[in-house]
């Protein structure tokens, strides 16, 4: 399977799931993306929300 970058739609969906307090594993199942990729976005959002 080849890697494809996240689309803006996917990033937006991850952000909405994050804002709704969904677990990473639920987002992975919904978007069919890797846990590592999804967690990177979650981590970025956590850091960005601190400022």
PDB file of N, H, CA, C and O in Angstrom:
ATOM      1  N   UNK A   1       0.842  -1.171   0.000  1.00  0.00           N
ATOM      2  CA  UNK A   1       0.000   0.000   0.000  1.00  0.00           C
ATOM      3  C   UNK A   1       0.893   1.242   0.000  1.00  0.00           C
ATOM      4  O   UNK A   1       1.798   1.356   0.827  1.00  0.00           O
ATOM      5  N   UNK A   2       0.646   2.150  -0.904  1.00  0.00           N
ATOM      6  H   UNK A   2      -0.089   2.057  -1.575  1.00  0.00           H
ATOM      7  CA  UNK A   2       1.440   3.361  -0.969  1.00  0.00           C
ATOM      8  C   UNK A   2       0.845   4.432  -0.073  1.00  0.00           C
ATOM      9  O   UNK A   2      -0.363   4.470   0.156  1.00  0.00           O
ATOM     10  N   UNK A   3       1.717   5.304   0.432  1.00  0.00           N
ATOM     11  H   UNK A   3       2.699   5.273   0.246  1.00  0.00           H
ATOM     12  CA  UNK A   3       1.283   6.373   1.317  1.00  0.00           C
ATOM     13  C   UNK A   3       0.744   7.536   0.506  1.00  0.00           C
ATOM     14  O   UNK A   3       1.339   7.935  -0.495  1.00  0.00           O
ATOM     15  N   UNK A   4      -0.354   8.065   0.930  1.00  0.00           N
ATOM     16  H   UNK A   4      -0.837   7.741   1.743  1.00  0.00           H
ATOM     17  CA  UNK A   4      -0.872   9.298   0.340  1.00  0.00           C
ATOM     18  C   UNK A   4      -1.028  10.313   1.457  1.00  0.00           C
ATOM     19  O   UNK A   4      -1.406   9.964   2.575  1.00  0.00           O
ATOM     20  N   UNK A   5      -0.742  11.545   1.160  1.00  0.00           N
ATOM     21  H   UNK A   5      -0.435  11.829   0.252  1.00  0.00           H
ATOM     22  CA  UNK A   5      -0.859  12.601   2.161  1.00  0.00           C
ATOM     23  C   UNK A   5      -2.316  12.774   2.560  1.00  0.00           C
ATOM     24  O   UNK A   5      -3.231  12.437   1.809  1.00  0.00           O
ATOM     25  N   UNK A   6      -2.506  13.303   3.751  1.00  0.00           N
ATOM     26  H   UNK A   6      -1.763  13.576   4.361  1.00  0.00           H
ATOM     27  CA  UNK A   6      -3.865  13.588   4.199  1.00  0.00           C
ATOM     28  C   UNK A   6      -4.426  14.750   3.386  1.00  0.00           C
ATOM     29  O   UNK A   6      -3.729  15.723   3.098  1.00  0.00           O
ATOM     30  N   UNK A   7      -5.665  14.628   3.033  1.00  0.00           N
ATOM     31  H   UNK A   7      -6.231  13.837   3.267  1.00  0.00           H
ATOM     32  CA  UNK A   7      -6.328  15.732   2.355  1.00  0.00           C
ATOM     33  C   UNK A   7      -6.785  16.742   3.406  1.00  0.00           C
ATOM     34  O   UNK A   7      -6.841  16.421   4.593  1.00  0.00           O
ATOM     35  N   UNK A   8      -7.106  17.938   2.981  1.00  0.00           N
ATOM     36  H   UNK A   8      -7.061  18.199   2.017  1.00  0.00           H
ATOM     37  CA  UNK A   8      -7.605  18.943   3.920  1.00  0.00           C
ATOM     38  C   UNK A   8      -8.918  18.478   4.551  1.00  0.00           C
ATOM     39  O   UNK A   8      -9.196  18.790   5.709  1.00  0.00           O
ATOM     40  N   UNK A   9      -9.708  17.748   3.805  1.00  0.00           N
ATOM     41  H   UNK A   9      -9.482  17.495   2.864  1.00  0.00           H
ATOM     42  CA  UNK A   9     -10.948  17.208   4.341  1.00  0.00           C
ATOM     43  C   UNK A   9     -10.660  16.226   5.482  1.00  0.00           C
ATOM     44  O   UNK A   9     -11.340  16.252   6.508  1.00  0.00           O
ATOM     45  N   UNK A  10      -9.662  15.369   5.307  1.00  0.00           N
ATOM     46  H   UNK A  10      -9.110  15.348   4.474  1.00  0.00           H
ATOM     47  CA  UNK A  10      -9.306  14.408   6.352  1.00  0.00           C
ATOM     48  C   UNK A  10      -8.765  15.114   7.598  1.00  0.00           C
ATOM     49  O   UNK A  10      -9.096  14.740   8.723  1.00  0.00           O
ATOM     50  N   UNK A  11      -7.936  16.131   7.389  1.00  0.00           N
ATOM     51  H   UNK A  11      -7.667  16.434   6.475  1.00  0.00           H
ATOM     52  CA  UNK A  11      -7.400  16.887   8.521  1.00  0.00           C
ATOM     53  C   UNK A  11      -8.542  17.583   9.266  1.00  0.00           C
ATOM     54  O   UNK A  11      -8.560  17.612  10.496  1.00  0.00           O
ATOM     55  N   UNK A  12      -9.476  18.134   8.528  1.00  0.00           N
ATOM     56  H   UNK A  12      -9.462  18.110   7.529  1.00  0.00           H
ATOM     57  CA  UNK A  12     -10.635  18.789   9.139  1.00  0.00           C
ATOM     58  C   UNK A  12     -11.463  17.788   9.928  1.00  0.00           C
ATOM     59  O   UNK A  12     -11.915  18.092  11.032  1.00  0.00           O
ATOM     60  N   UNK A  13     -11.665  16.608   9.378  1.00  0.00           N
ATOM     61  H   UNK A  13     -11.297  16.361   8.482  1.00  0.00           H
ATOM     62  CA  UNK A  13     -12.428  15.577  10.092  1.00  0.00           C
ATOM     63  C   UNK A  13     -11.707  15.151  11.370  1.00  0.00           C
ATOM     64  O   UNK A  13     -12.344  14.969  12.408  1.00  0.00           O
ATOM     65  N   UNK A  14     -10.392  14.993  11.304  1.00  0.00           N
ATOM     66  H   UNK A  14      -9.874  15.141  10.461  1.00  0.00           H
ATOM     67  CA  UNK A  14      -9.624  14.631  12.493  1.00  0.00           C
ATOM     68  C   UNK A  14      -9.763  15.720  13.546  1.00  0.00           C
ATOM     69  O   UNK A  14      -9.915  15.422  14.730  1.00  0.00           O
ATOM     70  N   UNK A  15      -9.712  16.975  13.125  1.00  0.00           N
ATOM     71  H   UNK A  15      -9.589  17.217  12.163  1.00  0.00           H
ATOM     72  CA  UNK A  15      -9.864  18.076  14.074  1.00  0.00           C
ATOM     73  C   UNK A  15     -11.242  18.056  14.729  1.00  0.00           C
ATOM     74  O   UNK A  15     -11.365  18.284  15.932  1.00  0.00           O
ATOM     75  N   UNK A  16     -12.270  17.785  13.943  1.00  0.00           N
ATOM     76  H   UNK A  16     -12.170  17.599  12.965  1.00  0.00           H
ATOM     77  CA  UNK A  16     -13.627  17.727  14.499  1.00  0.00           C
ATOM     78  C   UNK A  16     -13.781  16.567  15.475  1.00  0.00           C
ATOM     79  O   UNK A  16     -14.415  16.710  16.521  1.00  0.00           O
ATOM     80  N   UNK A  17     -13.203  15.421  15.134  1.00  0.00           N
ATOM     81  H   UNK A  17     -12.688  15.304  14.285  1.00  0.00           H
ATOM     82  CA  UNK A  17     -13.224  14.278  16.061  1.00  0.00           C
ATOM     83  C   UNK A  17     -12.475  14.628  17.349  1.00  0.00           C
ATOM     84  O   UNK A  17     -12.933  14.311  18.446  1.00  0.00           O
ATOM     85  N   UNK A  18     -11.319  15.285  17.206  1.00  0.00           N
ATOM     86  H   UNK A  18     -10.947  15.542  16.314  1.00  0.00           H
ATOM     87  CA  UNK A  18     -10.522  15.677  18.368  1.00  0.00           C
ATOM     88  C   UNK A  18     -11.309  16.636  19.264  1.00  0.00           C
ATOM     89  O   UNK A  18     -11.329  16.482  20.485  1.00  0.00           O
ATOM     90  N   UNK A  19     -11.957  17.628  18.641  1.00  0.00           N
ATOM     91  H   UNK A  19     -11.940  17.752  17.649  1.00  0.00           H
ATOM     92  CA  UNK A  19     -12.737  18.614  19.407  1.00  0.00           C
ATOM     93  C   UNK A  19     -13.922  17.963  20.118  1.00  0.00           C
ATOM     94  O   UNK A  19     -14.404  18.482  21.124  1.00  0.00           O
ATOM     95  N   UNK A  20     -14.392  16.829  19.598  1.00  0.00           N
ATOM     96  H   UNK A  20     -14.000  16.407  18.780  1.00  0.00           H
ATOM     97  CA  UNK A  20     -15.514  16.116  20.205  1.00  0.00           C
ATOM     98  C   UNK A  20     -15.048  15.032  21.180  1.00  0.00           C
ATOM     99  O   UNK A  20     -15.848  14.228  21.659  1.00  0.00           O
ATOM    100  N   UNK A  21     -13.737  15.022  21.465  1.00  0.00           N
ATOM    101  H   UNK A  21     -13.087  15.674  21.076  1.00  0.00           H
ATOM    102  CA  UNK A  21     -13.131  14.087  22.423  1.00  0.00           C
ATOM    103  C   UNK A  21     -13.237  12.619  22.029  1.00  0.00           C
ATOM    104  O   UNK A  21     -13.379  11.751  22.891  1.00  0.00           O
ATOM    105  N   UNK A  22     -13.167  12.338  20.731  1.00  0.00           N
ATOM    106  H   UNK A  22     -13.051  13.043  20.031  1.00  0.00           H
ATOM    107  CA  UNK A  22     -13.124  10.956  20.271  1.00  0.00           C
ATOM    108  C   UNK A  22     -11.715  10.406  20.483  1.00  0.00           C
ATOM    109  O   UNK A  22     -10.738  11.149  20.385  1.00  0.00           O
ATOM    110  N   UNK A  23     -11.608   9.130  20.767  1.00  0.00           N
ATOM    111  H   UNK A  23     -12.401   8.527  20.846  1.00  0.00           H
ATOM    112  CA  UNK A  23     -10.312   8.481  20.883  1.00  0.00           C
ATOM    113  C   UNK A  23      -9.704   8.306  19.496  1.00  0.00           C
ATOM    114  O   UNK A  23     -10.416   8.199  18.498  1.00  0.00           O
ATOM    115  N   UNK A  24      -8.382   8.280  19.455  1.00  0.00           N
ATOM    116  H   UNK A  24      -7.803   8.367  20.267  1.00  0.00           H
ATOM    117  CA  UNK A  24      -7.666   8.131  18.190  1.00  0.00           C
ATOM    118  C   UNK A  24      -8.105   6.861  17.468  1.00  0.00           C
ATOM    119  O   UNK A  24      -8.256   6.864  16.246  1.00  0.00           O
ATOM    120  N   UNK A  25      -8.308   5.783  18.210  1.00  0.00           N
ATOM    121  H   UNK A  25      -8.185   5.781  19.203  1.00  0.00           H
ATOM    122  CA  UNK A  25      -8.684   4.520  17.574  1.00  0.00           C
ATOM    123  C   UNK A  25     -10.028   4.619  16.854  1.00  0.00           C
ATOM    124  O   UNK A  25     -10.216   3.970  15.825  1.00  0.00           O
ATOM    125  N   UNK A  26     -10.955   5.407  17.364  1.00  0.00           N
ATOM    126  H   UNK A  26     -10.802   5.934  18.199  1.00  0.00           H
ATOM    127  CA  UNK A  26     -12.244   5.593  16.688  1.00  0.00           C
ATOM    128  C   UNK A  26     -12.065   6.365  15.381  1.00  0.00           C
ATOM    129  O   UNK A  26     -12.723   6.072  14.383  1.00  0.00           O
ATOM    130  N   UNK A  27     -11.172   7.347  15.396  1.00  0.00           N
ATOM    131  H   UNK A  27     -10.637   7.585  16.207  1.00  0.00           H
ATOM    132  CA  UNK A  27     -10.902   8.140  14.195  1.00  0.00           C
ATOM    133  C   UNK A  27     -10.217   7.278  13.143  1.00  0.00           C
ATOM    134  O   UNK A  27     -10.536   7.364  11.957  1.00  0.00           O
ATOM    135  N   UNK A  28      -9.276   6.448  13.581  1.00  0.00           N
ATOM    136  H   UNK A  28      -9.017   6.378  14.544  1.00  0.00           H
ATOM    137  CA  UNK A  28      -8.566   5.543  12.672  1.00  0.00           C
ATOM    138  C   UNK A  28      -9.562   4.632  11.962  1.00  0.00           C
ATOM    139  O   UNK A  28      -9.475   4.436  10.749  1.00  0.00           O
ATOM    140  N   UNK A  29     -10.500   4.081  12.711  1.00  0.00           N
ATOM    141  H   UNK A  29     -10.570   4.240  13.696  1.00  0.00           H
ATOM    142  CA  UNK A  29     -11.512   3.206  12.118  1.00  0.00           C
ATOM    143  C   UNK A  29     -12.415   3.961  11.151  1.00  0.00           C
ATOM    144  O   UNK A  29     -12.767   3.442  10.092  1.00  0.00           O
ATOM    145  N   UNK A  30     -12.788   5.179  11.510  1.00  0.00           N
ATOM    146  H   UNK A  30     -12.502   5.602  12.370  1.00  0.00           H
ATOM    147  CA  UNK A  30     -13.702   5.954  10.676  1.00  0.00           C
ATOM    148  C   UNK A  30     -13.048   6.419   9.376  1.00  0.00           C
ATOM    149  O   UNK A  30     -13.669   6.374   8.314  1.00  0.00           O
ATOM    150  N   UNK A  31     -11.796   6.865   9.462  1.00  0.00           N
ATOM    151  H   UNK A  31     -11.292   6.901  10.325  1.00  0.00           H
ATOM    152  CA  UNK A  31     -11.121   7.420   8.278  1.00  0.00           C
ATOM    153  C   UNK A  31     -10.243   6.419   7.544  1.00  0.00           C
ATOM    154  O   UNK A  31      -9.761   6.690   6.444  1.00  0.00           O
ATOM    155  N   UNK A  32     -10.038   5.248   8.168  1.00  0.00           N
ATOM    156  H   UNK A  32     -10.429   5.029   9.061  1.00  0.00           H
ATOM    157  CA  UNK A  32      -9.189   4.222   7.572  1.00  0.00           C
ATOM    158  C   UNK A  32      -7.786   4.743   7.276  1.00  0.00           C
ATOM    159  O   UNK A  32      -7.238   4.542   6.192  1.00  0.00           O
ATOM    160  N   UNK A  33      -7.223   5.420   8.281  1.00  0.00           N
ATOM    161  H   UNK A  33      -7.668   5.583   9.162  1.00  0.00           H
ATOM    162  CA  UNK A  33      -5.857   5.935   8.212  1.00  0.00           C
ATOM    163  C   UNK A  33      -5.050   5.292   9.312  1.00  0.00           C
ATOM    164  O   UNK A  33      -5.609   4.696  10.232  1.00  0.00           O
ATOM    165  N   UNK A  34      -3.734   5.408   9.224  1.00  0.00           N
ATOM    166  H   UNK A  34      -3.280   5.893   8.477  1.00  0.00           H
ATOM    167  CA  UNK A  34      -2.893   4.777  10.237  1.00  0.00           C
ATOM    168  C   UNK A  34      -3.011   5.508  11.562  1.00  0.00           C
ATOM    169  O   UNK A  34      -3.294   6.706  11.609  1.00  0.00           O
ATOM    170  N   UNK A  35      -2.788   4.767  12.636  1.00  0.00           N
ATOM    171  H   UNK A  35      -2.558   3.795  12.598  1.00  0.00           H
ATOM    172  CA  UNK A  35      -2.865   5.337  13.972  1.00  0.00           C
ATOM    173  C   UNK A  35      -1.765   6.384  14.160  1.00  0.00           C
ATOM    174  O   UNK A  35      -1.995   7.422  14.779  1.00  0.00           O
ATOM    175  N   UNK A  36      -0.595   6.117  13.637  1.00  0.00           N
ATOM    176  H   UNK A  36      -0.408   5.274  13.133  1.00  0.00           H
ATOM    177  CA  UNK A  36       0.531   7.043  13.778  1.00  0.00           C
ATOM    178  C   UNK A  36       0.227   8.384  13.118  1.00  0.00           C
ATOM    179  O   UNK A  36       0.469   9.435  13.712  1.00  0.00           O
ATOM    180  N   UNK A  37      -0.297   8.358  11.907  1.00  0.00           N
ATOM    181  H   UNK A  37      -0.493   7.504  11.425  1.00  0.00           H
ATOM    182  CA  UNK A  37      -0.632   9.582  11.189  1.00  0.00           C
ATOM    183  C   UNK A  37      -1.692  10.379  11.939  1.00  0.00           C
ATOM    184  O   UNK A  37      -1.578  11.595  12.087  1.00  0.00           O
ATOM    185  N   UNK A  38      -2.713   9.691  12.405  1.00  0.00           N
ATOM    186  H   UNK A  38      -2.806   8.703  12.284  1.00  0.00           H
ATOM    187  CA  UNK A  38      -3.800  10.350  13.118  1.00  0.00           C
ATOM    188  C   UNK A  38      -3.308  10.918  14.441  1.00  0.00           C
ATOM    189  O   UNK A  38      -3.672  12.034  14.811  1.00  0.00           O
ATOM    190  N   UNK A  39      -2.488  10.165  15.151  1.00  0.00           N
ATOM    191  H   UNK A  39      -2.192   9.258  14.851  1.00  0.00           H
ATOM    192  CA  UNK A  39      -1.975  10.638  16.431  1.00  0.00           C
ATOM    193  C   UNK A  39      -1.103  11.872  16.252  1.00  0.00           C
ATOM    194  O   UNK A  39      -1.108  12.750  17.115  1.00  0.00           O
ATOM    195  N   UNK A  40      -0.352  11.965  15.155  1.00  0.00           N
ATOM    196  H   UNK A  40      -0.348  11.252  14.454  1.00  0.00           H
ATOM    197  CA  UNK A  40       0.463  13.150  14.903  1.00  0.00           C
ATOM    198  C   UNK A  40      -0.413  14.403  14.833  1.00  0.00           C
ATOM    199  O   UNK A  40      -0.048  15.450  15.367  1.00  0.00           O
ATOM    200  N   UNK A  41      -1.554  14.293  14.181  1.00  0.00           N
ATOM    201  H   UNK A  41      -1.851  13.443  13.747  1.00  0.00           H
ATOM    202  CA  UNK A  41      -2.482  15.433  14.094  1.00  0.00           C
ATOM    203  C   UNK A  41      -3.057  15.732  15.473  1.00  0.00           C
ATOM    204  O   UNK A  41      -3.146  16.896  15.865  1.00  0.00           O
ATOM    205  N   UNK A  42      -3.449  14.697  16.213  1.00  0.00           N
ATOM    206  H   UNK A  42      -3.377  13.752  15.895  1.00  0.00           H
ATOM    207  CA  UNK A  42      -3.967  14.884  17.570  1.00  0.00           C
ATOM    208  C   UNK A  42      -2.921  15.591  18.437  1.00  0.00           C
ATOM    209  O   UNK A  42      -3.248  16.526  19.168  1.00  0.00           O
ATOM    210  N   UNK A  43      -1.677  15.150  18.355  1.00  0.00           N
ATOM    211  H   UNK A  43      -1.411  14.390  17.762  1.00  0.00           H
ATOM    212  CA  UNK A  43      -0.601  15.731  19.149  1.00  0.00           C
ATOM    213  C   UNK A  43      -0.416  17.203  18.796  1.00  0.00           C
ATOM    214  O   UNK A  43      -0.271  18.040  19.686  1.00  0.00           O
ATOM    215  N   UNK A  44      -0.419  17.519  17.516  1.00  0.00           N
ATOM    216  H   UNK A  44      -0.536  16.839  16.792  1.00  0.00           H
ATOM    217  CA  UNK A  44      -0.288  18.903  17.069  1.00  0.00           C
ATOM    218  C   UNK A  44      -1.444  19.749  17.630  1.00  0.00           C
ATOM    219  O   UNK A  44      -1.226  20.860  18.112  1.00  0.00           O
ATOM    220  N   UNK A  45      -2.650  19.225  17.565  1.00  0.00           N
ATOM    221  H   UNK A  45      -2.828  18.323  17.173  1.00  0.00           H
ATOM    222  CA  UNK A  45      -3.799  19.965  18.069  1.00  0.00           C
ATOM    223  C   UNK A  45      -3.714  20.185  19.579  1.00  0.00           C
ATOM    224  O   UNK A  45      -4.093  21.246  20.075  1.00  0.00           O
ATOM    225  N   UNK A  46      -3.222  19.194  20.302  1.00  0.00           N
ATOM    226  H   UNK A  46      -2.915  18.332  19.899  1.00  0.00           H
ATOM    227  CA  UNK A  46      -3.056  19.351  21.757  1.00  0.00           C
ATOM    228  C   UNK A  46      -2.054  20.456  22.061  1.00  0.00           C
ATOM    229  O   UNK A  46      -2.288  21.277  22.947  1.00  0.00           O
ATOM    230  N   UNK A  47      -0.943  20.483  21.337  1.00  0.00           N
ATOM    231  H   UNK A  47      -0.752  19.816  20.617  1.00  0.00           H
ATOM    232  CA  UNK A  47       0.060  21.512  21.569  1.00  0.00           C
ATOM    233  C   UNK A  47      -0.458  22.892  21.174  1.00  0.00           C
ATOM    234  O   UNK A  47      -0.216  23.874  21.876  1.00  0.00           O
ATOM    235  N   UNK A  48      -1.159  22.966  20.066  1.00  0.00           N
ATOM    236  H   UNK A  48      -1.356  22.169  19.495  1.00  0.00           H
ATOM    237  CA  UNK A  48      -1.682  24.245  19.584  1.00  0.00           C
ATOM    238  C   UNK A  48      -2.765  24.798  20.511  1.00  0.00           C
ATOM    239  O   UNK A  48      -2.922  26.015  20.615  1.00  0.00           O
ATOM    240  N   UNK A  49      -3.499  23.938  21.172  1.00  0.00           N
ATOM    241  H   UNK A  49      -3.371  22.949  21.087  1.00  0.00           H
ATOM    242  CA  UNK A  49      -4.578  24.401  22.035  1.00  0.00           C
ATOM    243  C   UNK A  49      -4.057  24.974  23.349  1.00  0.00           C
ATOM    244  O   UNK A  49      -4.791  25.664  24.056  1.00  0.00           O
ATOM    245  N   UNK A  50      -2.824  24.701  23.673  1.00  0.00           N
ATOM    246  H   UNK A  50      -2.228  24.141  23.098  1.00  0.00           H
ATOM    247  CA  UNK A  50      -2.225  25.220  24.917  1.00  0.00           C
ATOM    248  C   UNK A  50      -1.898  26.691  24.832  1.00  0.00           C
ATOM    249  O   UNK A  50      -1.756  27.351  25.862  1.00  0.00           O
ATOM    250  N   UNK A  51      -1.775  27.220  23.634  1.00  0.00           N
ATOM    251  H   UNK A  51      -1.891  26.684  22.797  1.00  0.00           H
ATOM    252  CA  UNK A  51      -1.377  28.638  23.474  1.00  0.00           C
ATOM    253  C   UNK A  51      -2.556  29.520  23.313  1.00  0.00           C
ATOM    254  O   UNK A  51      -2.404  30.733  23.168  1.00  0.00           O
TER     255      UNK A  51
END
